Amino acid sequence: MMGKLLFFLFALSSYAEFVFEKTVQSVFVDPGKEEALLSFPFTISGNTELTKIDEHCSCATAKLNENKKVWLDGEKGQVDLTLDVSLINRSSKKTVSLFFKKNEPQKLTVDLSIPVALTVMPRNQKWRVGEEPEAKEYKIVIAPEFDFEISSITQSNTNFDFEMNPSSVKTENGERIFILSVTPKSLDKKEFCLFKLKTDSDIKRYEFISIMAITQ
């Protein structure tokens, strides 16, 4: 019995790893979706003990399909990964790290491709105290494959006047462009204004757009 235990402990201390079918997956995510679900199947080579899984992001939750730490040679399983893509606004890479008692960490990577429906350029404009107030513009671009509109605008500080062109301008590639023009009423002190643009989009991440105006 003691011999078997010593053999088991020795096996755990020797090199072992999760052999994944893929360590990198590319995923296209519909911008209307709030979650992306992925699985990373693996086979154990050698005996190993998993100590920690680190998702590196609050948008990710990773777990093994079996709730155990010690895995033996030849066993099969999978890492199930859930991504809250409502928190992710653009294409990006997400990484999950697996840590072991004796072996080097292993990494899994997801290459997310998320179509961008709307962009704002720039996200904030700045004015200097003491200068003459002048209008500055924000360009809001809606991609051709999306048909939502900007339905209302609210502001946190009425010391800024704003005007939005009543209808969008359509470009040759089908993009629609709105121009928001903002002018401080005065520039005698430091101030901040948050504009919230509400759309009629049913895509959660595009329901509201935040734009900032700052005097400094």
C-alpha positions in Angstrom: 0.0 0.0 0.0 2.8 2.4 1.0 4.6 1.6 -2.3 1.5 2.5 -4.3 1.2 5.8 -2.4 4.9 6.7 -3.0 4.5 5.9 -6.7 1.4 8.1 -6.9 3.2 11.0 -5.2 6.2 10.6 -7.5 3.9 10.6 -10.6 2.3 13.8 -9.5 5.7 15.5 -9.1 6.8 14.5 -12.6 6.0 16.5 -15.7 2.4 16.4 -16.9 0.0 18.6 -18.7 -3.4 19.1 -20.1 -3.1 18.3 -23.8 -5.8 20.5 -25.5 -7.2 19.8 -28.9 -6.9 23.6 -29.4 -5.5 26.3 -27.2 -6.6 29.1 -29.4 -10.2 29.6 -30.8 -11.5 32.3 -33.0 -15.1 33.3 -32.5 -17.4 35.6 -34.4 -19.9 37.2 -32.0 -23.2 38.7 -33.1 -23.3 42.1 -31.5 -26.8 41.4 -30.3 -25.7 38.5 -28.2 -24.8 38.9 -24.5 -22.9 35.6 -24.0 -20.4 33.5 -25.9 -20.0 29.9 -24.8 -16.8 27.9 -25.7 -15.3 24.6 -24.7 -11.6 23.5 -24.7 -11.5 19.6 -24.6 -8.3 18.1 -23.3 -6.6 14.8 -22.5 -4.2 14.4 -19.5 -0.7 13.4 -20.2 0.8 12.2 -16.9 -0.7 12.9 -13.5 -1.2 16.5 -12.4 -2.9 18.7 -9.9 -4.7 21.9 -10.9 -4.5 24.7 -8.3 -6.1 27.7 -9.9 -7.9 29.1 -13.0 -7.4 32.8 -13.7 -9.7 34.4 -16.3 -7.9 37.8 -16.2 -11.2 39.6 -16.9 -14.5 40.1 -15.1 -16.2 39.3 -18.4 -15.1 35.7 -18.3 -16.0 32.6 -16.2 -14.0 29.4 -16.7 -14.6 26.0 -15.1 -13.8 22.4 -15.6 -16.5 20.0 -16.6 -15.6 17.9 -13.5 -15.1 19.6 -10.1 -11.8 18.0 -9.1 -8.2 19.1 -8.9 -6.2 15.9 -9.3 -6.2 14.5 -12.9 -4.7 11.2 -13.9 -2.9 10.1 -17.0 -5.3 9.4 -19.9 -8.4 11.1 -18.3 -10.4 13.4 -20.5 -12.3 16.6 -19.8 -12.9 20.1 -20.9 -12.6 23.7 -19.8 -15.9 25.5 -20.3 -15.7 29.2 -20.8 -18.5 31.8 -20.7 -17.8 35.3 -21.9 -20.2 38.2 -21.1 -19.7 39.9 -24.4 -22.2 42.7 -23.4 -19.1 44.1 -21.5 -16.9 43.9 -24.6 -17.3 46.6 -27.2 -14.8 45.6 -29.9 -12.8 42.7 -31.3 -10.2 41.5 -28.8 -8.3 38.6 -27.3 -9.2 37.0 -24.0 -6.9 34.7 -22.1 -7.4 32.1 -19.4 -4.5 30.7 -17.4 -4.4 27.3 -15.7 -2.0 26.9 -12.8 -0.7 23.6 -11.5 1.0 22.4 -8.3 4.2 21.2 -10.0 4.0 22.1 -13.7 4.2 25.3 -15.7 1.0 27.3 -16.3 -0.9 26.8 -19.5 -2.9 29.4 -21.4 -6.1 29.3 -23.5 -6.9 32.2 -25.8 -10.1 33.3 -27.5 -9.8 35.7 -30.4 -13.2 37.5 -30.4 -14.4 39.2 -33.6 -17.3 41.6 -32.8 -18.7 43.9 -35.5 -18.6 47.5 -34.4 -22.0 49.0 -35.0 -21.3 52.5 -33.8 -18.2 54.7 -33.2 -17.8 58.2 -31.8 -14.8 60.4 -32.8 -13.7 61.8 -30.4 -15.2 60.5 -27.2 -14.4 63.8 -25.5 -13.6 67.4 -26.4 -11.7 69.9 -24.2 -11.7 73.7 -23.8 -9.3 75.8 -21.8 -10.5 78.2 -19.1 -10.1 81.9 -20.2 -10.4 81.3 -24.0 -13.3 82.3 -26.1 -16.1 79.6 -26.3 -16.2 77.9 -29.7 -18.1 75.0 -31.1 -16.5 71.6 -31.3 -17.9 68.6 -33.0 -18.3 64.9 -32.3 -18.8 62.5 -35.3 -21.1 59.6 -34.7 -20.8 56.8 -37.3 -23.3 54.0 -37.7 -22.2 51.0 -39.7 -24.1 50.2 -42.9 -25.6 46.9 -41.6 -27.3 48.6 -38.6 -30.4 50.7 -39.0 -31.0 52.2 -35.5 -31.4 55.9 -34.9 -30.5 58.3 -32.1 -33.7 59.1 -30.3 -32.8 61.5 -27.6 -29.9 63.4 -25.9 -29.6 64.3 -22.2 -26.8 66.4 -20.5 -25.5 66.6 -17.0 -24.6 70.3 -17.2 -26.7 73.0 -18.9 -23.7 75.4 -19.2 -23.0 73.6 -22.5 -25.2 74.2 -25.6 -25.5 71.4 -28.2 -27.0 70.8 -31.5 -27.4 67.6 -33.6 -27.9 67.6 -37.3 -31.6 66.5 -37.8 -30.7 63.7 -40.2 -27.6 61.6 -40.9 -25.3 62.0 -43.9 -24.9 58.7 -45.8 -21.4 58.0 -47.2 -20.5 56.0 -50.3 -19.9 52.8 -48.3 -23.3 53.1 -46.6 -22.2 54.5 -43.3 -24.5 57.0 -41.7 -22.8 60.0 -40.0 -24.4 62.3 -37.3 -22.6 65.4 -36.1 -23.1 66.6 -32.5 -21.9 70.2 -32.0 -21.2 71.4 -28.5 -20.4 74.9 -27.3 -19.7 76.0 -23.7 -21.7 79.1 -22.7 -18.7 80.4 -20.8 -15.1 79.4 -20.1 -14.6 81.2 -16.8 -14.1 78.0 -14.7 -13.4 74.3 -14.9 -16.5 72.2 -15.7 -17.6 68.8 -17.0 -20.6 67.7 -18.9 -21.7 64.2 -19.8 -23.9 63.8 -22.8 -26.0 60.6 -23.0 -27.3 59.7 -26.4 -30.1 57.2 -26.4 -30.7 55.0 -29.5 -33.6 52.8 -30.5 -31.2 49.9 -30.9 -32.2 46.5 -29.3 -28.4 45.8 -28.9 -27.7 46.3 -25.2 -24.2 47.8 -25.7 -25.6 50.5 -28.0 -28.7 51.5 -26.1 -26.8 54.5 -24.7 -23.7 56.4 -25.9 -21.7 58.5 -23.5 -19.8 61.6 -24.7 -17.8 64.1 -22.5 -17.2 67.8 -22.7 -14.5 69.2 -20.4 -13.3 72.7 -19.6 -9.9 72.7 -17.9 
